[in-house]
Amino acid sequence: MEPERITYRVLIELECAPYDYESMEMSFGKQFRYHERFFTPTKLARELNIDTTQVSVKQFFDWMGLYHITSSTSYYTESLAAEKAQQLWDKSAIVRQYNAGKVLRAQYGYSEVETGYAVMLGGCESPDHPNHKLSDRAKYMAGCALCETLIYALDVKGFQVYKGIPSRWMDDEKTLVQMHEMRAESAHIPPEARAESQQWLAAQKANRS
């Protein structure tokens, strides 16, 4: 699992409140919100004063306000990646938007391009919206090895438990598609299994057309 060379990218991970929604009052007086609308990645970048020519903004689901922002440039040293992360954070409007209640939580740092392991340098959070606590690198790499094993075996339930994916977010069928996609691209899966997943995905696409 250890790459021969490690490079780094700036990483900002954040959760945003919906910019619009509908609501109704429940019988016990609590407001229930529905039809929540979240910014597209491009719109979010504008709201946060972040230059999209320098970064990539990814929204995990269009019905949730979870985003990752990563630098387009890879850096060869951790110290330079940390410096660039601090600069991007300081120039952005994330803290201002957090104070305005538009950003619920955010943290920034850098991640290893080859493994995905992240080091966070700081952020904004509250007891109601805490940032995710990251494991140390040894535990993270052990988890990556377990994930590859689950993907290789196409263990849907095991993968859902490992990833902490609630069934209301992604059912077994969607999870299986994601696993085949990861299996087809993984550098740690035997070529025969990768080819099997590529064929499976092609067949699924043909059935939908």
C-alpha angles and dihedrals in degrees: 000000000000113000121225090235132023125210128179141224131193111255132196117180118190147160120216134197117242114268090218138012144153123242143190132192116248124219092261093053099259121129117241115204124206140162088043114186124205132193119265113242092258093050092046091054090055091049090051095043092240122150109235091200088069101039144033118233117204126189111199096208128002090227094055133060097230116127141170122203117196132178118251089220122076119214128211098213132050092224093058092045090051091050092050091047091055091049093050092048094048093049094048128085093232096115091047091049090047090054088049091054094245094109112050097191138345141175134184139203136105138289137209109254094211099047106019092233110152135206114200121208102186146318151162123281144147135205089260093049110028122177118248114267110229124220123235117270097259092055091044093053091047088053091051090054090051090049091053089050092051092048092048090051092041088230098172098181093044090050092050091051092046093049094040091232112168113221090236088064099045127005126211094269094053091043091054091051090052091048092051090049091052092043092052092054102037117118089204098057120089113260092244092058092045090052090048091055092046090054091047092052091047090052091049091051092049091050091053094050 
